[in-house]
Amino acid sequence: MRTHYCGLVDEALIDQTITLCGWVDGRRDHGGVVFLDLRDHEGIVQVVVDPDTEAAFATAVEVGYEFCLRVQGKVRARVSVNDKMKTGRVEVLASEVEVLNAARDLPFALHENPNEDMRLTYRYLDLRRPEMQRMMRTRIRLVQALRRRLDAAGFQDIETPILTKATPEGARDYLVPSRVHEGEFYALPQSPQLFKQILMMAGFDRYYQIARCFRDEDLRADRQPEFTQLDMEFAFVEEADVQNYVETMIRDVFAEVVDAKLEAPFPRMTWHEAMRRFGSDKPDLRIALELVDIAEAVKHVEFKVFAGPANDPNGRVAALCVPGGAELSRKQIDELAAHAAKHGAKGLAWMKVDNAQGGLEGVSSPVAKFLDDKALAGILEATRAADGDLLLFGAGAWGAVSDFMGALRLKVGKDRGLVENSWKPLWVTDFPMFEHDAEAGRFVALHHPFTAPKVDDEAALKADPHNAVSRGYDMVLNGAEIGGGSIRIHRPDMQNAVFELLGIGPEEAEAKFGFLLKALKLGAPPHGGIAFGIDRIAALMAGTESIRDVIAFPKTTSAQDLMTDAPSPVSAAQLDELHVRVAPSASDD
Amino acid sequence: MRTHYCGLVDEALIDQTITLCGWVDGRRDHGGVVFLDLRDHEGIVQVVVDPDTEAAFATAVEVGYEFCLRVQGKVRARVSVNDKMKTGRVEVLASEVEVLNAARDLPFALHENPNEDMRLTYRYLDLRRPEMQRMMRTRIRLVQALRRRLDAAGFQDIETPILTKATPEGARDYLVPSRVHEGEFYALPQSPQLFKQILMMAGFDRYYQIARCFRDEDLRADRQPEFTQLDMEFAFVEEADVQNYVETMIRDVFAEVVDAKLEAPFPRMTWHEAMRRFGSDKPDLRIALELVDIAEAVKHVEFKVFAGPANDPNGRVAALCVPGGAELSRKQIDELAAHAAKHGAKGLAWMKVDNAQGGLEGVSSPVAKFLDDKALAGILEATRAADGDLLLFGAGAWGAVSDFMGALRLKVGKDRGLVENSWKPLWVTDFPMFEHDAEAGRFVALHHPFTAPKVDDEAALKADPHNAVSRGYDMVLNGAEIGGGSIRIHRPDMQNAVFELLGIGPEEAEAKFGFLLKALKLGAPPHGGIAFGIDRIAALMAGTESIRDVIAFPKTTSAQDLMTDAPSPVSAAQLDELHVRVAPSASDD
């Protein structure tokens, strides 16, 4: 149907007759001649249609943007060379122009910037845009590079089921009614976690899968109901084995796919240090700002808002120094306060440093009146604030303060152009094993219930679950958690102890995880692994904020596919076969 | 945790101290010494535990089959070399033996042949068996080999959604209730068919995906509710482009993965020829037997069972000659008749040829009395039956006769050891566009509704849909359809015409396929593709009858996962959130 690709026509083909297929990317009528830019996946070439070739010309005058054409013609040197185009030294003088498919009433022009609903509704047009082709191809090359390495290293690429059993990993399951087994359901996997552990128990030694996962959560801008992870598991390993392998893999793949240099080795930080310095378990190290604890400086003041948390072992008083921030208007500071409030702050104290040497007279702050010279001196020393800086203060419970101050840090960094243009990876380790859910009065797993604790014996774990540290680890890049993993529990007694601490009784454990508990008694090897978010890594590599740009057919934030119009109603007969019926939720009543 | 793999210990390591991890594959106590066979994914090595190393010995005497161990020891030459083992020239004299995980009360011995329910329930034990490891690794190498070729050839590996819209491809959809959109459902894809067509319209030119697909059908031995296909699509192609590329790919991959030589080029056969000669659209060419039409010979006889179909343009009278089959007992012939009945035969006439020269006296047959010399001579000439052969006859509607005679051909071939030990690929082409469903009074698509017909204009198609031939093609290997594809419709008028013939009205077409019809009007290129059944190809390569042997976690024929016990009941609260309720089917009332 064609002899060459549009984007690859070059001077070596001059005087040859070739056949191209592609889309009309542009059209100019000039001096009685029609110039068409013909585009395929390799690029664009100029086609000239002269009135002398009557039939071709008659066709060419009728075509518009995005018509799909087949063109035969002779390659010739271009008089006015266009050095911006790969094919800019040649053009094709058409002898035949065939319309393979017309494109009338385009809903939007590809060269403009259509809104995202239009892009998703007409995804086939959106994806034709060279920018989208580039981003999708970045993702494809990422996956290829990962597979090539893993295949060569002896990892076994094994598919695990999509129709599986519900797991209680916090987020909600998508359910699938069974036709054969009335009243029973499959669940779509939130991850292949248990299957990959079972594969280690099955003797596969090293496993990977580019795995589709599903979470029925309320979507945020960077979440999708279905997403893709590189899922990996290793038998007979400890943390360092997994971390060293995948760190090298990620570094190599970034170098290969986008020519990015990630430092070696990655910096490492405990979860506690990350929260303390950056107010985040996925700190964006491209921003040089850090949180500073000032409890020591304000312990003695009358001001309860500061002194209370400063004297509470579970409290925190932290400051963030915004260099040059004294120039911010009251309105800008109010915006920062609103941002902090969105992330859990009850208020936001601030202080402009006009003259650091001037004592309380040298600062402007609504809270200055509650402080004394000693406190101020302590604050200025701890934060190293200089004249012209702005200090933001958070005081309250340790976790809450860390969270909203971390959010402020990110906002300030972005607003003030303090985000370095670089790649900043790190490992975050030593996560707490559990979070205590005060409302439910029980512990929940910070990673998942199969993560091993650092302590080897279950009595020690049970003795102090509040302070238990897990063998989990996250890989963070530029403020995004791109990978998360752990060494897993491989002994039934420890697994039972963790279930018990999580409030999963023996009966529930047996019903949900009986097969795992049984497998742990039949020669389960020590094992551990990690999973990487392919969509997020691809977005980082492609330089886009939105993972929707690296997913061919993404869903909206209300989980709809605008192109095919899914989800949609189905017939009563279909539901009847599946033994279910639509019923308004009790909560709607 | 370990320094070497069990299966790779060799003479180069003699006198070195190494650490191994693995499972106890066997144990012998001999002369006061414990011999352990330690197994990992690479193979088995003999470990010797001497009473002199007290702690190690004390541990070793306690271990049994499938205990997971860590062993440290020195490699030494083996006195009694075992040439059957890769590691048979060496052994490891243990200095330390650590039980990483015990395995008491094994549900079955791995060296025995457990029944399939046990194997699926304890899949982690079943998969440890070297035979299962071999078969799974064959599948893994198959997928790797395919990907390597396709990546190098510029095919774009693009993921398409799993949560998608219901399609009417005949088989039943798995449905997923939406939490966000009350009363609406996603469907799991039966194939990525429309998405891959859309990708061609999106300018990706060549696409592939190792894609999970779902069909909620009543399962047969070789079906799974979820299965994997290599899905491919090409833009700007005709049949030969697709077929030539994938034929070479399949031939190369069989050579690479299992050292199998597939002839070049593959034989080609129209659908009609395949049905006529082999009674199947996926003929097993390893069996040399062919069906023979004998209508001409029996047109004139009184016997209505033969003469009726012989004189009916839609009828068929076919014979199958079973070489040496005259030796079959009446009971054996009854079994053949039962098999034919199972495949739609209303009866099975037969004839033993005792003396082909002897006229009606020379044959034994319940139908001989209805025939005359001319008919018999015609039958013997057409079938070339020789003395000692058995003839089986089918008469009736063309399709039905072809089907059950084809089934008989397979059974006779297998029962009588006539299946050649070889690889017999072929292309089957020129499928009918439609089958007429007499009951429903309408046409159904033989491939799917997006398959292009051979005729280019919709008027011609509508004029004679009964005889319309499609641009579909199947790749068949040893009686299995391993791949199926077609050139697709790329013009909206033709697509509408096909929908109309299939009884899909404009409203239904718009509701279900509106996006496709729209895309076909916006510069859709000509395109075509194919999909290969990975599970089936892997099973063929691994030499197993059952695709369950090449799927890590398969489901039973009643669609259950015996290991995790899916599907299973879920809580009322979960269903409430999804706006559905379990309701007995109307058909159960």
Interface residues (C-beta under 8 A of the other chain):
Chain A: M1 R2 C21 W23 R39 D40 H41 E66 F67 C68 R70 L100 N101 A102 A103 R104 D105 L106 Y122 R123 Y124 L125 D126 L127 R128 Q133 M136 R137 I140 V143 Q144 R147 D151 Q156 D157 I158 E159 T160 P161 I162 L163 T164 K165 A166 R172 D173 Y174 L175 V176 P177 S178 R179 V180 H181 E182 G183 E184 F185 Y186 A187 L188 L194 F195 I198 L199 M201 A202 G203 F204 D205 R212 F214 D216 P225 E226 T228 A235 F236 V237 E238 D241 H490 R491 G514 F515 K518 A519 L520 K521 L522 G523 A524 P525 P526 I551 A552 F553 K555 S558 A559 Q560 D561 M563 T564 D565 A566 P567 S568 P569 V570 Q574 L575 D576 E577 L578 H579 V580 R581 V582 A583 P584 S585 A586 S587 D588
Chain B: M1 R2 C21 W23 R39 D40 H41 E66 F67 C68 R70 L100 N101 A102 A103 R104 D105 L106 Y122 R123 Y124 L125 D126 L127 R128 Q133 M136 R137 I140 V143 Q144 R147 D151 Q156 D157 I158 E159 T160 P161 I162 L163 T164 K165 A166 R172 D173 Y174 L175 V176 P177 S178 R179 V180 H181 E182 G183 E184 F185 Y186 A187 L188 L194 F195 I198 L199 M201 A202 G203 F204 D205 R212 F214 D216 P225 E226 T228 A235 F236 V237 E238 D241 H490 R491 G514 F515 K518 A519 L520 K521 L522 G523 A524 P525 P526 I551 A552 F553 K555 S558 A559 Q560 D561 M563 T564 D565 A566 P567 S568 P569 V570 Q574 L575 D576 E577 L578 H579 V580 R581 V582 A583 P584 S585 A586 S587 D588
